Amino acid sequence: MERKRYKVLEHGALRPGQLGYADVEGLPIALANVDGEIFAFGDACRHEGGPLSEGVLIDDTVTCPWHGWTYAVRTGKSVVPPIGLRIPVYPVYVEEDGVYIEVDWDATS
């Protein structure tokens, strides 16, 4: 396929410290506002697929609500054992009309 940008938020829709969710052509995306900066990452925890967008955001980490697995929202890396697992992260672009993410569909298959 290709890389494609998708509008996922209006400006101000996600306040600092909040998590959000977007469905991008069937791809579940979690969003986090860390001190005014938006991050986008896969919504499914690597453990059992728990919805990270319904988890807890502390500083720049998100904790799965099901079993407590924790990831850095900037890199997608697991920060508690098992260390080294990753969730996908997506580039975020803030433009005049809202917040966009970029999905490389070739990399998601």
Stockholm file with secondary structure:
# STOCKHOLM 1.0

chainA/1-109         MERKRYKVLEHGALRPGQLGYADVEGLPIALANVDGEIFAFGDACRHEGGPLSEGVLIDDTVTCPWHGWTYAVRTGKSVVPPIGLRIPVYPVYVEEDGVYIEVDWDATS
#=GR chainA/1-109 SS CCEEEEEEECTTSSCTTCEEEEEETTEEEEEEEETTEEEEEESBCTTTCCBGGGSEEETTEEECTTTCCEEETTTCBBCSSSTTCBCCEECEEEETTEEEEEEEHHHHC
#=GC SS_cons         CCEEEEEEECTTSSCTTCEEEEEETTEEEEEEEETTEEEEEESBCTTTCCBGGGSEEETTEEECTTTCCEEETTTCBBCSSSTTCBCCEECEEEETTEEEEEEEHHHHC
//
